[in-house]
Amino acid sequence: MNLARFPRIRLGHMPTPLEPMENLSRALAGPDGGPNLWVKRDDCTGLSTGGNKTRKLEFLMADARNQGADLVITQGATQSNHARQTAAAAAKLGLDCHLLLEDRTGYTDAAYTQSANVMMDKLHGAKVSRRPGGADMQAEMEALADKYRAEGRRPYVIPGGGSTAIGALGYVNAAQELVTQASDMGLRIDHVVHATGSAGTQAGLVAGLVGLNSGIPVLGIGVRAPREKQEASVLALAQRTADHLGLPPGTIRAEHVRANCDYVGQGYGIPTQGMADAVKLVAEKEGILLDPVYSGKGMAGLIDLVRRGHFKPGENVVFIHTGGAVGLFGYPQAFDLPADAAA
């Protein structure tokens, strides 16, 4: 898999660190021990506080530039990490950016609607427009693109999450990076776990790790869709990504795609107690901040699976931290933090 043949603009700080989570591993160990937990710090990609979308945008923005775009359009939920990183990438490359934000939660408080990622979208100079929950966001983007074309502009439309075969190349690259790091460290990786939503991160990891014949299984912890729907979305995109890479037909099969969607709660972007507990535990044990929508729920799933004995003692489990901690400021009431201590 020679990724050098695909257009790419370097936007992130890579390779991102691969670190042990020794305190968390000890805290979760049972009487017979437990797995060794590691974290791949894709919250450290650098672009506008970092996150997984930066890897995808390196390839997507290169494609936009090759098509002569002067404007990028994308969409996401109100507190979209993807929207923030797209706005930052556009600013860095001198492109205009128009974001369509969908109300998927019904929250109306200012912390959620104006702070955190939304504030950063605007700081990066993006134009922000709102859409109601349930809108056909792809159709909304295409209509907006047509409007700009009529004005003589050259828009480039990026689907939500940057989850296309081009965008997924970012996580094919991450798979190669992870395998190289593990080899250099003498680390045998038994499992990779991460939060899965728009499918691009998991599809790229699956295509990359299978294409490398690594033997490393990937488990996505779903944050929005039922398992059957999530696995179907990931499989379809992983297969398109493999085709884009030129891998032999049939390389990616259904057994390569696994998702556990038991930790979504009431819906996308709606906090769960498990998420809040996971965010606080990782912050207290490792000094690492997760986010309330993706990595927090992904970690909640990982913690529960460890406690249930899903992983064998001594196995090495790598959690892909997809970033987004700035989103914590959009959910100040979700964590029931203690009052200030008396002097």
Residue pairs with C-beta under 8 A, 6 or more apart in sequence:
1 172
1 176
1 208
1 211
1 212
1 245
1 247
3 169
3 172
3 173
3 176
6 59
6 62
6 166
6 169
7 59
7 62
7 63
7 65
7 66
8 58
8 59
8 62
8 169
9 58
9 61
9 62
9 65
9 93
10 58
11 45
11 46
11 47
11 54
11 57
11 58
11 61
11 89
11 92
12 45
12 46
12 47
12 50
12 54
12 55
12 58
13 44
13 45
13 46
13 50
14 45
14 55
14 177
15 177
15 180
15 181
16 40
16 41
16 42
16 44
16 45
16 177
17 40
17 41
17 44
18 38
18 39
18 40
18 41
18 178
18 181
18 182
18 185
18 187
18 318
19 38
19 39
19 41
20 36
20 37
20 38
21 37
21 38
21 39
21 282
21 285
21 286
21 288
21 319
23 285
23 286
24 37
24 281
24 282
24 285
24 286
25 34
25 35
25 36
25 37
27 281
27 285
28 34
28 37
28 303
28 306
28 307
29 313
30 307
30 309
32 313
33 313
33 314
34 306
34 311
34 313
35 190
35 191
35 306
35 311
35 312
35 313
35 314
35 315
35 316
35 317
36 314
36 315
36 316
36 317
37 302
37 306
37 317
37 319
38 187
38 189
38 316
38 317
38 318
38 319
39 286
39 288
39 318
39 319
39 320
39 321
40 174
40 178
40 318
40 319
40 320
40 321
41 321
42 50
42 51
42 52
42 55
42 174
42 320
42 321
42 322
42 323
43 49
43 50
43 51
43 288
43 289
43 295
43 321
43 322
43 323
43 324
43 325
44 50
45 51
45 52
45 54
45 55
45 323
46 54
47 54
47 57
47 85
47 88
47 89
47 92
48 84
48 85
48 87
48 88
48 120
48 124
49 84
49 120
49 323
49 325
49 326
50 323
51 81
51 84
51 85
51 322
51 323
51 324
52 81
52 170
52 171
52 201
52 320
52 322
52 323
53 81
53 82
53 85
53 86
53 161
53 162
53 323
54 85
54 89
54 170
55 170
55 171
55 173
55 174
55 204
56 161
56 162
56 163
56 167
56 168
56 169
56 170
56 171
56 200
56 204
57 85
57 86
57 89
57 162
57 167
57 170
58 170
59 166
59 167
59 169
59 170
60 158
60 162
60 164
60 166
60 167
61 72
61 89
61 90
61 93
61 95
63 156
63 166
64 72
64 95
64 156
64 158
65 93
67 154
67 156
68 154
69 95
69 154
69 155
69 156
70 95
70 96
70 153
70 154
70 155
71 95
71 96
71 97
71 98
71 148
71 153
71 154
71 155
71 156
72 86
72 89
72 90
72 95
72 96
72 97
72 98
72 155
72 156
72 157
72 158
73 97
73 98
73 99
73 100
73 141
73 144
73 145
73 148
73 155
73 156
73 157
73 158
74 82
74 83
74 86
74 97
74 99
74 100
74 141
74 157
74 158
74 159
74 160
74 162
75 83
75 99
75 100
75 101
75 102
75 131
75 137
75 138
75 140
75 141
75 159
75 160
76 82
76 83
76 99
76 100
76 101
76 102
76 160
76 161
77 101
77 102
77 103
77 104
77 105
77 268
77 269
77 293
78 101
78 102
78 103
78 104
78 105
78 107
78 112
78 113
78 117
78 118
78 130
78 269
78 330
79 112
79 116
79 117
79 118
79 269
79 293
79 327
79 330
80 99
80 101
80 117
80 160
81 117
81 291
81 293
81 294
81 322
81 323
81 324
81 326
81 327
82 160
82 161
82 162
82 198
83 99
83 101
83 117
83 121
83 126
84 117
84 120
84 121
84 124
84 326
86 97
86 99
86 126
86 158
86 162
87 97
87 99
87 120
87 121
87 124
87 125
87 126
88 120
88 124
90 96
90 97
90 124
90 125
90 126
91 97
91 124
91 125
91 126
96 125
96 127
97 124
97 125
97 126
97 127
98 126
98 127
98 129
98 144
98 148
98 155
99 121
99 126
99 127
99 128
99 129
100 129
100 130
100 131
100 137
100 140
100 141
100 144
101 118
101 128
101 129
101 130
101 131
102 130
102 131
102 132
102 133
102 135
102 137
103 130
103 131
103 132
103 133
104 133
104 267
104 268
104 269
105 112
105 133
105 267
105 268
105 269
105 270
106 133
107 113
111 329
111 330
111 331
111 332
112 330
112 331
115 329
115 330
116 326
116 327
116 328
116 329
116 330
117 324
117 326
117 327
117 330
118 128
118 330
120 326
121 128
122 128
129 144
131 137
131 140
137 160
138 159
138 160
141 157
141 159
142 157
144 155
145 155
145 157
148 155
149 155
158 164
158 167
159 198
160 198
161 167
161 197
161 198
161 199
161 200
162 170
162 198
162 200
163 198
163 199
163 200
163 203
163 237
164 200
164 237
165 237
165 240
165 241
165 243
165 244
166 244
167 200
167 204
168 200
168 201
168 203
168 204
168 207
168 237
168 238
168 240
168 241
169 204
169 241
169 244
169 245
170 200
170 204
171 200
171 201
171 202
171 203
171 204
171 205
171 207
171 208
172 204
172 205
172 207
172 208
172 211
172 241
172 245
173 204
173 208
174 204
174 205
174 208
174 320
175 204
175 205
175 207
175 208
175 209
175 211
175 212
175 214
176 208
176 212
178 189
178 192
178 318
179 189
179 209
179 212
179 214
179 216
181 187
182 188
182 189
187 316
188 316
189 214
189 216
189 316
189 318
190 216
190 311
190 312
190 315
190 316
190 317
191 216
191 217
191 219
191 311
191 315
191 316
191 317
191 318
192 205
192 209
192 216
192 217
192 218
192 219
192 317
192 318
192 320
193 218
193 219
193 220
193 221
193 298
193 301
193 302
193 305
193 317
193 318
193 319
193 320
194 201
194 202
194 205
194 218
194 219
194 220
194 221
194 295
194 298
194 319
194 320
194 322
195 220
195 221
195 222
195 223
195 294
195 295
195 297
195 298
195 322
196 202
196 220
196 221
196 222
196 223
196 230
196 234
196 259
196 298
197 222
197 223
197 224
197 268
197 294
199 230
199 233
199 234
199 237
200 237
201 320
201 322
202 218
202 220
202 234
202 238
202 257
202 259
203 234
203 237
203 238
203 240
203 241
204 238
204 241
205 218
205 320
206 218
206 234
206 238
206 252
206 256
206 257
207 238
207 241
207 242
207 245
207 247
207 251
207 252
209 216
209 218
210 242
210 251
210 252
210 256
211 242
211 245
211 247
211 251
217 256
217 258
218 256
218 257
218 258
219 258
219 259
219 260
220 230
220 234
220 257
220 258
220 259
220 260
221 259
221 260
221 261
221 263
221 297
221 298
221 300
221 301
221 302
222 230
222 259
222 260
222 261
222 263
222 264
223 263
223 264
223 268
223 293
223 294
223 297
223 298
224 230
224 264
224 267
224 268
225 233
225 261
225 264
226 261
227 259
227 260
227 261
230 259
230 261
231 254
231 257
231 258
231 259
234 257
234 259
235 252
235 254
235 256
235 257
238 252
238 256
238 257
239 252
241 252
242 251
242 252
243 249
260 301
260 305
262 301
263 272
263 274
263 275
263 297
263 298
263 300
263 301
263 304
264 272
264 297
265 271
265 272
265 274
265 275
265 297
266 272
268 293
269 292
269 293
271 292
271 331
271 334
272 297
272 300
274 297
274 300
274 301
274 303
274 304
275 292
275 296
275 297
275 299
275 300
275 334
276 292
276 296
276 334
276 335
276 336
277 300
277 303
278 290
278 296
278 297
278 299
278 300
278 302
278 303
279 289
279 290
279 291
279 292
279 296
279 299
279 328
279 335
280 335
281 303
282 288
282 289
282 290
282 299
283 289
283 290
288 321
289 325
289 328
290 296
290 299
290 321
290 324
290 325
291 322
291 323
291 324
291 325
291 326
291 327
291 328
292 327
292 328
292 330
292 331
292 334
293 324
293 327
294 322
294 324
295 321
295 322
295 323
295 324
298 319
298 322
299 319
302 317
302 319
305 311
306 317
311 317
328 335
